Amino acid sequence: VQLVESGGGLVQAGGSLRLSCAASGSIFSDNAMGWYRQAPGKQRERVAAITSGGSTNYAASVKGRFTISRDKAKNTVSLQMNSLKPEDTAVYYCARYKTSTWYSSIGSWGQGTQVTVSS
């Protein structure tokens, strides 16, 4: 399964960006999907995840500002990011879990897309 992210860029604090991840392969609808990010000098962290059934989970730092969604017909998963802060600056990665929930390990990673929030 190949994952290709798009939508990153430079935005001012308080602005919005929408990241998209296009997945190839017919098993996309059976897997949970997630968005992770990694800032320079920091560990990669999960930002949001969505099960095959549509349940969602968010990191405390983004709850209320970010929204993850998926379109099974189009094999895409998106991350709407609002009220962005400089601390949201990172490379964002799309991930496919091995099962229908986020309790499993990651099966595939995207190549990453840079998000930079200026103050």
C-alpha positions as CSV (number, residue, x, y, z in Angstrom):
1,V,0.0,0.0,0.0
2,Q,1.4,3.4,-1.0
3,L,0.5,6.5,0.9
4,V,1.0,10.0,-0.7
5,E,0.5,13.1,1.4
6,S,-0.3,16.6,0.1
7,G,-1.4,20.0,1.5
8,G,1.5,21.1,3.6
9,G,3.0,24.5,3.5
10,L,3.6,27.8,5.3
11,V,0.9,29.5,7.3
12,Q,0.6,32.2,9.9
13,A,-0.4,31.4,13.4
14,G,-4.1,31.2,13.7
15,G,-4.5,30.0,10.1
16,S,-5.7,26.7,8.7
17,L,-4.3,24.0,6.5
18,R,-5.8,20.8,5.2
19,L,-3.6,17.7,4.7
20,S,-4.7,14.9,2.4
21,C,-3.4,11.3,2.1
22,A,-4.2,9.2,-0.9
23,A,-3.9,5.5,-0.4
24,S,-3.5,2.9,-3.1
25,G,-4.8,-0.7,-2.6
26,S,-8.2,-2.1,-2.0
27,I,-7.6,-2.9,1.7
28,F,-7.7,0.8,2.7
29,S,-11.2,0.6,4.0
30,D,-10.4,-2.2,6.4
31,N,-7.5,-0.4,8.1
32,A,-7.4,2.3,10.7
33,M,-5.4,5.4,9.6
34,G,-3.5,8.0,11.4
35,W,-1.6,11.3,11.2
36,Y,1.7,11.6,12.9
37,R,4.2,14.5,13.1
38,Q,7.8,14.9,13.9
39,A,9.4,18.2,14.8
40,P,13.2,18.7,14.7
41,G,14.9,17.1,17.6
42,K,11.7,15.5,18.8
43,Q,10.2,12.0,18.6
44,R,7.4,11.3,16.1
45,E,4.1,11.6,17.8
46,R,0.6,10.6,16.9
47,V,-1.7,13.5,16.2
48,A,-4.9,11.9,15.2
49,A,-6.3,8.5,14.2
50,I,-9.5,7.1,12.8
51,T,-10.7,3.5,12.8
52,S,-12.3,1.7,9.8
53,G,-15.6,2.4,11.4
54,G,-15.0,6.1,11.8
55,S,-14.1,6.5,15.5
56,T,-11.5,9.1,16.1
57,N,-8.8,9.8,18.6
58,Y,-6.7,13.0,19.1
59,A,-3.6,14.1,20.9
60,A,-4.5,16.5,23.7
61,S,-2.4,19.2,22.1
62,V,-4.6,19.3,19.0
63,K,-8.0,18.3,20.3
64,G,-10.6,20.9,19.3
65,R,-8.4,22.3,16.6
66,F,-7.7,19.3,14.3
67,T,-10.2,17.0,12.6
68,I,-9.4,13.7,10.9
69,S,-11.7,12.2,8.4
70,R,-11.7,9.6,5.7
71,D,-13.4,8.9,2.4
72,K,-13.5,5.2,1.7
73,A,-14.8,5.7,-1.8
74,K,-11.9,7.9,-2.7
75,N,-9.3,6.0,-0.6
76,T,-8.3,9.2,1.1
77,V,-7.8,10.4,4.7
78,S,-7.6,14.1,5.6
79,L,-6.5,16.2,8.5
80,Q,-8.1,19.6,8.8
81,M,-6.0,21.9,11.0
82,N,-7.4,25.1,12.4
83,S,-6.1,27.7,14.8
84,L,-2.5,26.6,14.0
85,K,0.3,27.5,16.4
86,P,4.0,27.7,15.9
87,E,4.4,24.6,18.0
88,D,2.5,22.7,15.3
89,T,5.4,23.1,13.0
90,A,6.6,19.6,11.9
91,V,6.8,17.1,9.2
92,Y,3.4,15.4,9.1
93,Y,3.1,11.7,8.1
94,C,0.2,9.7,7.0
95,A,0.1,6.1,8.4
96,R,-1.9,3.0,7.8
97,Y,-2.4,0.6,10.7
98,K,-2.3,-3.1,10.2
99,T,-5.8,-3.7,11.6
100,S,-9.1,-1.8,11.9
101,T,-8.0,0.0,15.1
102,W,-5.2,2.2,16.2
103,Y,-4.0,-0.3,18.8
104,S,-2.1,-2.2,16.1
105,S,1.3,-1.4,14.7
106,I,1.9,0.7,11.6
107,G,1.9,-1.1,8.3
108,S,2.8,1.7,6.0
109,W,4.1,5.3,6.2
110,G,3.8,8.2,3.7
111,Q,6.8,10.2,2.7
112,G,5.8,13.2,4.9
113,T,4.7,16.8,4.2
114,Q,6.2,19.9,5.9
115,V,3.9,22.2,7.9
116,T,5.4,25.5,9.1
117,V,3.5,27.9,11.2
118,S,5.0,31.4,11.6
119,S,4.4,33.6,14.6
